[in-house]
């Protein structure tokens, strides 16, 4: 970071720093009571001061957006210790996933402050101090969709944090591709960026067994890494979800192929076994979840466990920001939420004669701030970065008298989603606006609203794209919300519709109406605004690719800032029944 701060303050630079879009899937059950459909009709672009609408429910989309809900407390308080056998070698694995550059962000978990990199560091150092044979690992999405303290400095602060923590090995996640392969490799291996100067890169290896460079036919990064601890060779294999091309703008993955994770893992396992490595662990940026007791394990990690070579003992997961601590097909599956609010502590015992892992157990630990003092070294590091971005981040642009949340209700609508969709429609003077929920990354708290607050909500630097679609194409886009492996409820402006969960995929959307109550004409042409991620068919919304007469507009964050400034201050927003689920 050699350049002067003045360079970072240039507006043209600021709006090029965030990256592209992606989503996080959640597999938490909905389990919410169904509200009766209301006859209320909303007036477009006209917020109200009614704060009595129901807010904060777990909604329908499979994205998590960073909203922290109540967490279950496992029955097994404290570490689940494997039986200690003096003949076996003990090794500790400390793992994180989906950090997303959240170095200085405090979140609420079960009513308590949690997260921040300096508190996470304190926990990890304390655990490592008690076991000299410790390996630090991560399962991807360390960067991307980051807050300003990391994103405005090209996510170099997050890499420095991982280096300082002596991270040993990690895999790429989909967000590592937000800025394209060249930037991923710069963060991994070092290099020069015109905005921040020379950077030394990561002190640890990044893995990607299933990401292939089309020009060479070879993986873009090493497939595996062997680490020796306590006299034992342990093989780590890294993979990322094959859905990555649907989660990243095309330029981010251009020239790359994402091959089947299981095939890539098994090929690497075969090679490790030929080298005599029998203790094998997978770092997979793939989703999975279980309940607090390890039951009801679901997700891609379960399918992976059932199909990979049985020499694999443990799979660390990520991507859906969930809890997982389960055993499937004698493989331990682990995921520890996200955003530095938790980590996994895994204890393994290895038979030195066979070199096999014979015992394994895990604990998911929440990073509650009131249980520990923050690590002073990391606190100083965060403070230095905050000073660099403070002039930008702390500019107050508005104030609100309520908390604006992106959490969807049972119909699929959120307060913050309404606000963002309205801001985009106003910016482009379009008939309708559609916003992907995975692009809403945080809530807005009551009080002053700073530029930094809004940046955290929309950190992807997507431009707005206005296009023409027929009414029938709009219906197709709405029906694409229900996909085989995910439900992603678009946030909308300028129309309302009802949907029926009992209908077949592609037919769930029923009547679509305009604010005046007239039906959407399937043959009529309408102007629609979406962000550039959706315009390219992101999240498998392929209907938007067919839009004609395209017009590029401002960056989505600028549109939100400008729109909020026009509202009566302090402003508020509400659920307006734009989306309604048919009740039976």
C-alpha positions in Angstrom: 0.0 0.0 0.0 2.5 2.5 -1.2 0.2 5.1 -2.8 -0.9 8.2 -0.9 -4.4 8.3 0.6 -5.3 11.1 -1.8 -5.3 8.5 -4.5 -7.8 6.4 -2.6 -10.1 9.4 -2.2 -10.5 10.0 -5.9 -14.1 9.3 -6.7 -13.4 7.4 -9.9 -11.3 5.0 -8.0 -13.7 4.6 -5.1 -16.4 3.2 -7.4 -14.1 0.6 -8.9 -13.1 -1.1 -5.7 -15.9 -3.4 -4.6 -16.1 -6.2 -7.1 -19.0 -8.1 -8.6 -22.0 -9.9 -7.3 -22.7 -13.2 -5.8 -25.0 -14.8 -3.2 -24.9 -17.0 -0.2 -27.3 -19.7 0.2 -28.8 -20.6 3.5 -30.3 -23.9 4.4 -32.0 -22.9 7.7 -35.6 -24.1 7.7 -38.2 -21.4 7.4 -40.7 -22.6 9.9 -42.6 -19.4 10.0 -46.3 -18.9 10.4 -48.1 -17.8 7.2 -49.8 -14.4 7.2 -53.0 -13.9 5.4 -52.8 -12.1 2.1 -53.5 -8.4 2.4 -55.5 -6.3 0.0 -53.2 -3.3 0.6 -51.7 -1.8 -2.5 -48.5 0.2 -2.3 -47.8 3.5 -4.0 -44.5 3.4 -5.9 -41.6 5.3 -4.5 -43.5 6.6 -1.5 -42.2 5.4 1.8 -44.3 5.8 4.9 -43.7 6.3 8.6 -45.6 3.2 9.6 -43.2 1.2 11.7 -45.6 -1.5 12.8 -45.1 -3.8 9.9 -43.7 -7.2 10.8 -40.0 -7.3 10.3 -37.0 -9.5 10.8 -38.5 -12.9 9.9 -36.5 -15.6 8.1 -37.7 -15.2 4.6 -37.8 -17.3 1.5 -34.6 -16.7 -0.4 -31.7 -19.0 0.1 -29.3 -16.1 0.6 -28.1 -15.2 4.1 -27.2 -11.5 3.4 -25.3 -11.4 6.7 -28.4 -11.1 8.9 -27.5 -12.9 12.2 -30.4 -14.8 13.8 -30.5 -16.7 17.0 -28.0 -19.6 17.1 -28.7 -23.0 18.7 -26.5 -24.0 21.6 -25.2 -27.5 21.1 -26.0 -29.9 24.0 -22.3 -30.8 24.2 -21.0 -27.7 26.0 -17.3 -27.3 25.6 -14.9 -29.3 23.4 -16.0 -32.7 22.2 -12.8 -34.5 23.1 -11.7 -37.6 21.2 -10.5 -40.4 23.4 -6.9 -39.8 24.3 -4.6 -42.7 23.4 -0.9 -42.1 24.1 -0.1 -44.2 21.0 -1.8 -41.7 18.8 -0.6 -38.2 17.6 -3.0 -35.3 18.4 -3.4 -32.4 16.0 -5.7 -29.4 16.3 -7.3 -27.8 13.3 -8.7 -24.3 13.7 -11.0 -23.3 10.8 -12.9 -20.3 9.5 -15.0 -19.7 6.4 -16.8 -16.7 4.7 -14.9 -14.0 6.4 -15.7 -11.5 3.6 -13.2 -9.0 4.9 -15.3 -8.2 8.1 -12.3 -7.0 10.0 -14.0 -4.3 12.0 -17.7 -5.3 12.0 -19.5 -6.2 15.2 -22.7 -8.2 14.9 -25.3 -9.3 17.4 -25.6 -13.1 18.0 -28.2 -14.2 20.6 -28.3 -10.6 21.9 -24.6 -10.4 22.4 -21.8 -8.6 20.5 -19.9 -11.0 18.3 -17.2 -10.9 15.6 -14.4 -8.6 14.6 -11.0 -9.8 13.5 -9.2 -8.8 16.7 -11.6 -10.8 18.8 -11.4 -13.8 16.5 -7.6 -13.5 16.6 -7.7 -13.6 20.4 -9.8 -16.8 20.4 -7.7 -18.5 17.8 -4.4 -17.6 19.6 -5.8 -18.8 22.9 -6.7 -22.2 21.4 -3.4 -22.5 19.5 -1.5 -21.7 22.7 -2.9 -24.8 24.3 -1.9 -27.1 21.4 1.5 -26.6 19.7 0.4 -28.9 16.9 -2.2 -26.6 15.4 -3.1 -26.0 11.7 -5.0 -22.9 10.7 -7.3 -23.4 7.6 -10.0 -21.6 5.8 -12.8 -22.7 3.4 -13.0 -19.7 1.1 -14.7 -16.3 0.6 -12.1 -14.5 2.8 -12.5 -11.5 0.5 -15.2 -10.0 -1.6 -18.4 -8.2 -0.5 -16.1 -6.7 2.1 -16.7 -3.6 4.2 -14.8 -0.4 3.3 -11.9 -1.0 5.7 -10.9 -3.9 3.4 -12.6 -3.3 0.1 -11.4 0.3 -0.4 -7.8 -1.0 0.0 -8.4 -3.8 -2.5 -8.8 -6.4 0.3 -5.1 -6.3 1.1 -5.9 -5.7 4.8 -7.8 -9.0 5.0 -4.8 -10.9 3.5 -2.5 -9.2 5.9 -4.7 -10.3 8.8 -4.6 -13.9 7.6 -0.8 -13.7 7.2 -0.5 -12.3 10.7 -2.5 -15.1 12.0 -0.2 -17.6 10.3 -2.9 -19.1 8.2 -1.6 -22.4 6.9 -3.8 -23.2 3.9 -7.1 -22.3 2.3 -9.4 -22.8 -0.7 -10.9 -20.3 -3.0 -14.6 -19.4 -2.7 -16.8 -17.9 -5.4 -16.1 -14.4 -4.1 -12.4 -14.7 -4.7 -13.3 -14.5 -8.4 -15.2 -11.2 -8.0 -12.4 -9.2 -9.6 -11.2 -11.9 -11.9 -8.4 -14.4 -12.0 -5.6 -11.8 -12.3 -6.7 -10.1 -9.1 -7.2 -13.4 -7.3 -3.6 -14.4 -8.2 -2.3 -11.0 -7.1 -3.8 -11.5 -3.7 -2.4 -15.0 -3.6 1.1 -14.5 -5.0 1.6 -10.8 -4.8 1.9 -8.1 -7.4 1.2 -4.5 -8.3 -2.1 -2.8 -8.3 -2.4 0.8 -9.8 -4.4 2.0 -6.8 -2.4 0.5 -3.9 1.1 -0.2 -5.3 3.1 -3.3 -4.6 1.7 -6.1 -2.5 3.5 -9.2 -1.3 0.5 -11.4 -1.4 -0.4 -14.4 0.9 2.1 -16.2 3.1 0.0 -19.4 2.7 -1.1 -21.5 -0.3 -4.5 -21.1 -1.9 -5.9 -24.4 -3.4 -8.3 -25.0 -6.3 -8.4 -28.6 -7.5 -11.5 -28.1 -9.6 -10.9 -24.7 -11.3 -9.2 -25.3 -14.6 -7.5 -22.7 -16.9 -9.0 -23.4 -20.3 -5.8 -22.3 -22.1 -3.5 -24.7 -20.3 -5.9 -27.4 -19.1 -4.3 -27.1 -15.7 -5.7 -26.0 -12.3 -5.2 -22.3 -11.7 -3.8 -23.1 -8.2 -2.4 -26.2 -6.5 -4.8 -29.0 -6.1 -3.5 -29.9 -2.6 -1.0 -29.2 0.0 0.7 -31.6 2.4 1.4 -30.2 5.9 3.5 -32.0 8.5 2.4 -31.7 12.2 3.5 -33.8 15.1 5.3 -36.1 12.7 2.3 -36.7 10.5 1.7 -35.7 6.9 -1.8 -34.3 6.4 -3.1 -33.7 2.9 -5.4 -30.8 2.3 -7.5 -30.6 -1.0 -9.3 -27.4 -2.0 -12.4 -27.1 -4.1 -15.1 -24.5 -4.8 -18.8 -24.9 -5.8 -19.3 -25.5 -9.5 -22.1 -23.0 -9.3 -19.5 -20.2 -9.2 -20.1 -19.1 -12.9 -23.7 -18.4 -12.0 -22.6 -16.3 -8.9 -19.9 -14.2 -10.5 -20.1 -11.8 -13.5 -18.8 -13.4 -16.7 -15.5 -11.5 -16.7 -14.7 -12.9 -13.3 -14.5 -16.4 -14.6 -13.7 -15.9 -18.2 -11.5 -18.7 -19.6 -12.1 -20.9 -16.6 -13.9 -24.2 -16.2 -15.3 -25.5 -12.9 -15.2 -29.3 -12.9 -17.1 -31.7 -10.6 -15.8 -31.3 -7.1 -16.0 -35.0 -6.3 -14.0 -36.0 -9.4 -11.3 -33.4 -8.6 -11.1 -34.5 -4.9 -10.8 -38.2 -5.8 -8.1 -37.5 -8.4 -6.1 -35.6 -5.7 -6.8 -38.3 -3.1 -5.3 -40.9 -5.5 -2.2 -38.8 -5.9 -1.8 -38.3 -2.2 -2.2 -42.0 -1.5 0.5 -42.7 -3.9 2.7 -40.4 -1.8 1.8 -42.4 1.3 -0.5 -39.7 2.7 -3.5 -41.3 4.5 -4.8 -38.4 6.6 -6.7 -36.3 4.1 -8.9 -33.3 4.7 -11.0 -31.3 2.1 -11.5 -27.6 2.2 -14.7 -27.1 0.2 -16.5 -23.9 -0.5 -19.8 -25.8 -0.7 -22.9 -25.5 1.5 -24.2 -27.7 4.2 -25.9 -27.5 7.5 -27.0 -29.6 10.5 -28.8 -29.1 13.7 -27.0 -28.4 17.0 -26.7 -32.1 17.7 -25.3 -33.1 14.3 -28.6 -34.5 13.1 -30.5 -33.6 9.9 -27.4 -32.9 7.9 -28.3 -31.6 4.5 -26.6 -29.8 1.6 -23.9 -30.3 -1.0 -21.4 -31.4 1.7 -23.5 -34.4 2.5 -23.6 -35.5 -1.2 -19.9 -34.9 -1.4 -19.2 -37.0 1.7 -21.2 -39.9 0.3 -19.2 -39.9 -3.0 -15.6 -39.0 -2.2 -13.0 -41.6 -1.5 -13.2 -43.0 2.0 -9.6 -41.9 2.7 -11.1 -38.4 3.2 -11.7 -37.9 6.9 -12.9 -34.3 7.3 -14.6 -31.8 5.1 -14.6 -28.1 6.0 -17.4 -26.3 4.2 -18.7 -22.8 3.6 -20.8 -20.6 1.3 -24.2 -20.7 3.0 -22.9 -19.1 6.3 -24.5 -21.8 8.4 -23.7 -24.2 11.3 -22.6 -27.7 10.5 -21.1 -30.3 12.8 -22.1 -33.7 11.7 -20.7 -37.1 10.7 -21.8 -38.5 7.3 -20.3 -41.8 5.9 -17.7 -41.6 8.7 -16.6 -38.2 7.5 -16.7 -35.2 9.8 -18.5 -32.2 8.1 -17.8 -28.8 9.5 -19.0 -25.2 8.9 -18.8 -22.3 11.3 -21.2 -19.6 10.2 -19.5 -16.5 8.8 -18.2 -12.9 9.2 -15.6 -13.7 11.9 -18.5 -14.5 14.3 -17.4 -18.2 14.8 -14.7 -20.7 14.1 -14.3 -24.4 14.3 -12.0 -26.2 16.6 -11.3 -29.8 15.4 -9.3 -32.3 17.3 -7.9 -35.3 15.4 -5.8 -38.3 16.5 -3.6 -40.1 14.0 -2.2 -43.6 14.3 1.5 -43.1 13.5 1.7 -46.8 12.3 -1.1 -46.6 9.7 -0.9 -42.8 9.2 -4.8 -42.8 9.4 -7.0 -40.4 11.4 -8.6 -42.7 14.0 -10.5 -40.2 16.1 -12.0 -36.8 15.2 -14.3 -34.4 16.9 -15.3 -30.7 16.6 -16.6 -27.7 18.4 -18.2 -24.6 16.7 -17.2 -21.6 18.9 -19.0 -18.3 18.7 -16.7 -15.3 18.9 -18.6 -13.5 21.7 -16.8 -10.3 22.6 -17.6 -10.3 26.3 -15.7 -13.5 26.9 -12.3 -12.3 25.8 -10.1 -9.2 25.3 -9.3 -8.3 21.7 -5.9 -9.1 20.3 -3.9 -5.9 20.6 -1.8 -6.5 17.5 -4.8 -7.0 15.2 -6.6 -4.1 16.9 -3.7 -1.8 16.0 -3.8 -3.1 12.4 -7.5 -2.5 12.1 -7.1 1.0 13.5 -4.4 1.9 10.9 -6.7 0.8 8.0 -9.7 2.6 9.5 -7.6 5.9 9.5 -7.0 5.5 5.8 -10.6 5.2 4.8 -12.2 7.3 7.6 -12.7 10.5 5.5 -14.8 8.5 3.0 -16.6 6.1 5.3 -17.9 8.5 7.9 -19.7 11.0 5.6 -23.3 11.2 6.8 -25.8 11.1 4.0 -29.1 10.7 5.8 -30.7 9.5 9.0 -33.4 6.9 9.7 -35.8 6.5 12.6 -35.9 2.7 12.3 -33.8 -0.4 11.5 -34.0 -1.3 7.8 -33.5 -5.0 7.3 -33.0 -7.2 4.3 -34.6 -10.1 6.1 -37.5 -11.3 4.0 -40.9 -12.2 5.4 -42.7 -15.4 4.5 -43.9 -13.9 1.2 -40.4 -13.0 0.1 -40.4 -9.2 0.7 -38.0 -7.1 2.7 -38.0 -3.5 3.8 -34.5 -2.9 2.6 -35.2 -4.7 -0.6 -38.1 -2.4 -1.3 -35.9 0.7 -0.6 -33.1 -0.5 -3.0 -35.5 -1.5 -5.8 -37.2 1.8 -5.5 -33.9 3.7 -5.7 -32.9 1.9 -8.8 -36.2 2.4 -10.6 -36.0 6.1 -9.7 -32.5 6.5 -10.9 -33.3 5.0 -14.4 -36.9 6.2 -14.7 -38.1 2.7 -15.5 -41.4 0.9 -15.2 -40.1 -1.8 -12.9 -36.9 -2.7 -11.0 -35.7 -6.1 -9.8 -32.9 -6.6 -7.2 -31.2 -9.9 -6.4 -31.4 -10.6 -2.6 -27.8 -11.9 -2.6 -26.6 -8.3 -3.4 -28.1 -7.0 -0.1 -25.3 -7.7 2.3 -26.2 -6.0 5.6 -28.9 -4.1 7.4 -29.1 -0.3 8.1 -29.4 0.5 11.8 -31.5 3.3 13.2 -29.7 6.7 13.4 -27.3 8.5 11.2 -26.6 6.7 7.9 -23.1 7.1 6.6 -21.7 6.4 3.2 -19.9 3.5 4.8 -23.1 2.0 6.1 -24.6 2.0 2.6 -21.4 0.6 1.1 -21.6 -2.4 3.4 -25.2 -2.9 2.1 -24.2 -2.8 -1.5 -20.4 -3.4 -1.9 -20.4 -4.9 -5.4 -19.9 -1.9 -7.6 -22.6 -3.1 -10.0 -23.9 -0.6 -12.6 -27.6 -0.3 -13.3 -28.8 -1.5 -16.7 -32.1 -0.4 -18.2 -33.6 -2.7 -20.8 -36.9 -3.5 -22.5 -38.7 -6.8 -21.7 -42.2 -8.1 -22.7 -44.7 -8.9 -20.0 -44.2 -12.5 -20.7 -40.4 -12.2 -20.3 -41.0 -10.5 -16.9 -43.2 -13.5 -15.9 -40.4 -15.8 -16.9 -37.9 -13.9 -14.8 -40.1 -14.1 -11.8 -40.6 -17.8 -12.2 -36.9 -18.3 -12.3 -36.8 -17.4 -8.6 -37.5 -21.1 -7.8 -34.5 -23.1 -9.0 -33.6 -26.7 -8.4 -31.1 -26.1 -5.7 -32.1 -22.6 -4.4 -34.9 -20.1 -4.0 -33.9 -16.5 -4.7 -36.7 -14.0 -4.2 -36.1 -10.8 -6.3 -37.0 -7.6 -4.6 -39.2 -5.6 -6.8 -40.5 -2.1 -7.5 -43.3 -0.9 -9.8 -45.5 -4.0 -9.7 -46.9 -6.7 -7.4 -47.7 -10.3 -7.8 -49.0 -13.4 -6.1 -47.4 -16.8 -6.1 -48.4 -20.3 -5.2 -45.9 -22.7 -3.6 -48.1 -25.7 -4.7 -47.6 -25.0 -8.4 -44.9 -26.6 -10.5 -41.6 -24.8 -11.2 -42.1 -22.3 -13.9 -45.7 -21.8 -13.0 -45.6 -20.6 -9.5 -46.2 -16.9 -10.4 -50.0 -16.2 -10.7 -51.4 -12.7 -11.4 -49.0 -9.8 -11.9 -50.4 -6.4 -11.6 -49.4 -2.7 -11.8 -50.0 -0.4 -8.9 -53.3 0.8 -10.5 -54.6 -2.8 -10.4 -54.4 -3.5 -14.1 -52.8 -6.8 -15.2 -49.4 -7.0 -16.7 -49.9 -7.4 -20.5 -47.8 -10.4 -21.7 -47.4 -8.7 -25.1 -46.7 -5.2 -23.9 -43.1 -3.9 -23.8 -42.0 -2.5 -20.4 -38.8 -0.8 -19.3 -36.9 -2.7 -16.6 -33.9 -1.8 -14.5 -31.6 -4.4 -12.9 -28.0 -4.4 -11.8 -25.2 -5.5 -14.2 -25.0 -8.9 -12.4 -28.6 -9.7 -13.2 -28.4 -8.2 -16.6 -25.8 -10.8 -17.5 -28.0 -13.7 -16.2 -26.5 -13.9 -12.7 -28.1 -16.3 -10.2 -29.5 -18.2 -13.2 -31.9 -15.4 -14.1 -31.4 -16.0 -17.8 -34.6 -14.1 -18.8 -32.7 -10.8 -18.2 -30.2 -11.7 -20.9 -32.9 -11.2 -23.5 -33.5 -7.6 -22.6 -33.2 -5.2 -25.6 -32.4 -1.5 -26.0 -30.0 -1.5 -23.1 -28.9 1.6 -21.4 -26.2 1.8 -18.7 -26.8 3.9 -15.7 -25.0 4.8 -12.4 -23.4 2.5 -9.9 -26.1 0.9 -7.7 -24.5 2.4 -4.5 -24.7 5.9 -6.0 -28.4 5.4 -6.9 -29.1 4.4 -3.3 -27.3 7.3 -1.8 -29.0 9.8 -4.1 -32.4 8.3 -3.5 -32.1 8.3 0.3 -31.1 12.0 0.2 -34.4 12.8 -1.4 -36.5 11.3 1.4 -37.9 13.3 4.3 -35.4 13.0 7.1 -35.3 11.0 9.2 -36.7 8.5 6.8 -38.4 5.1 7.2 -39.7 2.3 4.9 -42.1 -0.6 5.2 -43.3 -3.9 3.9 -45.9 -3.0 1.2 -47.3 -6.4 0.1 -45.6 -6.2 -3.2 -45.1 -10.0 -3.1 -47.9 -12.2 -1.7 -48.0 -15.9 -1.2 -51.3 -17.7 -1.8 -52.7 -19.2 1.5 -54.6 -22.4 1.8 
